[in-house]
Amino acid sequence: MIKTLLIFLAIFCCIGCQQHVSLDTWKQSVEHYVWDQGNGDPTVLRDLPTQGQWKGFAVISENNADSSTDINGLLLGHRQIGQSPYFIFLLGVVEHQQLNDIRLAALRASPSGFKWTITEKNQQAFDAYHHFHDSAWRSLYPGRSTGPWAHTGFPCEGDDFKLSISGQRITATHAQSSANWSLDVPPASPTTAPSLAGSN
């Protein structure tokens, strides 16, 4: 179970100025972190800042949250899938403190470099997740016109995400709303798949 308090390792793309943040810049920031902190070994991601069971990697465009575009990557776990180890993230794209997309991403390191698999936008899953939290804050704060950060960002207060693996398919499910995101990762040759000790 993922607990309710998350400490992200936050990377500011540009202090004091606006800079474009995208899924590509988030991936590049993760890769740079792996090279800088782990000399290319992705198992360093297991040591991301954490409290309870929350771990995360965020890329933030600027200090002012009201005008910032952020991508908050929640590390759901690291798993051996087939012959390959993967680090699995659920990504929330937040613009001006409002969540507008959620993607599931898997990272595999190979001798030829980092290999990413990321879902396309799943509007049905996003709508289910958003509706759950929209209803939650409106019932808690009936006089407000806009929701508090705890219910409009990512992850939201009280979120419980469950990770499951079936064959080459990875699924992340939001327990409260039943929203789920799935992706199929490609099989890798046993000769090119590095080992990963332990799992969460």
C-alpha positions in Angstrom: 0.0 0.0 0.0 1.2 3.5 -0.8 1.0 5.8 2.2 -0.4 9.3 2.3 2.8 11.3 2.8 5.3 11.7 -0.1 8.7 13.3 -0.2 9.8 13.9 -3.7 13.3 14.4 -5.0 12.5 17.7 -6.8 14.6 18.9 -9.7 14.2 22.5 -10.6 14.7 22.9 -14.4 15.2 26.6 -14.0 15.3 28.6 -10.7 13.5 31.9 -11.0 12.4 31.5 -14.6 9.9 29.6 -16.7 11.2 26.5 -18.6 9.2 24.0 -20.5 8.6 20.7 -18.7 7.5 17.6 -20.5 7.5 13.9 -20.3 10.8 13.9 -22.2 12.4 16.4 -19.8 11.2 14.3 -16.9 12.8 11.1 -18.4 16.0 13.0 -19.1 16.1 14.2 -15.5 15.7 10.7 -14.2 18.5 9.5 -16.4 20.8 12.3 -15.4 20.1 11.5 -11.8 21.0 7.9 -12.4 24.3 8.8 -14.0 25.2 11.5 -11.5 24.3 9.6 -8.3 24.7 5.9 -9.5 27.2 6.1 -12.3 24.6 4.7 -14.6 23.2 2.1 -12.2 19.4 2.6 -12.0 19.2 0.8 -8.6 20.2 4.1 -7.1 16.5 5.0 -7.6 15.7 2.7 -4.7 17.4 5.3 -2.5 15.1 8.2 -3.5 14.0 10.3 -0.5 11.2 8.5 1.3 8.9 8.6 4.3 6.7 5.6 4.9 6.4 3.9 1.5 6.2 7.0 -0.7 9.1 7.7 -3.1 9.1 10.1 -5.9 10.9 12.1 -8.6 9.6 15.5 -9.6 10.6 18.0 -12.3 9.4 21.5 -11.5 9.6 24.4 -14.0 9.7 27.2 -11.5 9.2 28.2 -7.8 5.8 29.8 -8.2 3.3 26.9 -8.1 0.5 29.0 -9.5 2.3 29.3 -12.8 4.5 26.2 -12.7 4.2 23.1 -14.8 5.3 20.0 -12.8 5.6 16.3 -13.5 5.5 14.3 -10.3 6.6 10.7 -10.7 5.5 8.3 -8.0 7.8 5.3 -7.7 5.5 2.4 -7.3 8.2 -0.3 -7.2 11.0 -2.2 -8.9 10.1 -5.6 -10.4 11.6 -8.4 -12.4 9.4 -8.8 -15.5 10.4 -11.8 -17.6 14.2 -11.5 -17.9 14.4 -7.8 -17.2 14.3 -5.5 -14.1 12.0 -2.5 -14.3 11.5 0.6 -12.2 7.8 1.6 -12.4 6.4 5.1 -12.0 3.0 6.7 -12.1 3.4 10.2 -13.5 1.1 13.1 -12.7 1.3 16.2 -15.0 0.3 19.2 -13.0 -0.2 22.7 -14.5 -0.9 25.7 -12.3 -1.7 23.3 -9.4 -4.3 21.4 -11.4 -3.7 17.8 -12.4 -4.4 17.3 -16.2 -2.9 13.9 -17.0 -1.6 10.6 -15.5 0.7 8.2 -17.2 2.2 4.8 -16.3 5.9 4.5 -17.1 8.5 1.7 -16.9 12.3 2.1 -17.0 14.7 -0.7 -18.0 18.4 -0.3 -18.2 20.2 -2.2 -21.0 23.7 -2.3 -22.4 22.5 0.0 -25.2 21.0 2.6 -22.8 17.8 3.4 -20.9 14.6 2.0 -22.3 11.3 3.7 -21.4 7.8 2.4 -22.0 5.1 5.0 -21.2 1.3 4.8 -21.8 -0.7 7.2 -23.9 -3.3 9.3 -22.1 -6.1 7.2 -20.6 -9.0 9.6 -20.4 -11.3 7.1 -18.8 -8.9 6.4 -16.0 -8.0 10.0 -15.5 -11.7 11.0 -15.4 -12.5 8.4 -12.7 -9.5 9.5 -10.6 -10.4 13.2 -11.0 -14.1 12.7 -10.3 -13.3 10.8 -7.1 -11.1 13.7 -5.7 -13.4 16.4 -7.1 -16.3 14.9 -5.2 -14.2 14.4 -2.1 -13.1 18.1 -1.7 -16.5 19.4 -2.6 -18.1 17.4 0.2 -15.4 18.5 2.6 -15.4 22.2 1.6 -18.8 23.0 0.2 -18.2 26.7 0.3 -15.1 26.7 -1.9 -15.0 27.4 -5.6 -11.7 25.7 -6.1 -10.2 22.6 -4.5 -7.2 22.6 -2.1 -3.9 21.3 -3.3 -4.3 18.1 -1.4 -7.2 17.2 -3.8 -6.1 18.8 -7.0 -2.4 17.9 -7.4 -0.7 14.6 -7.6 -0.6 12.4 -5.7 -3.7 13.5 -3.7 -4.2 13.1 0.0 -5.1 9.5 1.0 -4.3 8.0 -2.4 -3.7 4.2 -2.3 -2.1 2.8 -5.5 -1.7 -0.9 -6.0 0.8 -2.4 -8.5 0.3 -5.8 -10.2 2.2 -7.7 -12.9 0.8 -10.3 -15.2 3.3 -11.6 -17.8 4.7 -8.6 -19.6 1.7 -6.4 -18.5 2.1 -3.8 -15.7 -1.1 -2.4 -14.1 -1.4 0.4 -11.5 -4.8 0.8 -9.8 -6.1 3.6 -7.7 -7.9 1.7 -5.0 -10.5 4.3 -4.1 -11.8 5.1 -7.6 -10.8 1.8 -9.3 -9.0 3.9 -12.0 -6.3 1.8 -13.6 -3.4 2.3 -16.0 -1.8 -0.7 -17.9 1.1 -1.0 -20.2 2.9 -4.0 -21.9 6.6 -3.9 -21.8 8.6 -5.7 -24.6 10.4 -8.9 -23.7 14.2 -8.7 -23.6 16.9 -11.2 -24.5 18.3 -13.0 -21.4 21.8 -12.0 -22.6 21.0 -8.3 -22.4 18.9 -8.2 -19.3 20.8 -7.0 -16.2 19.9 -8.4 -12.8 18.2 -6.5 -10.0 18.6 -7.7 -6.4 15.5 -7.5 -4.3 12.1 -6.0 -5.1 9.4 -3.9 -3.4 
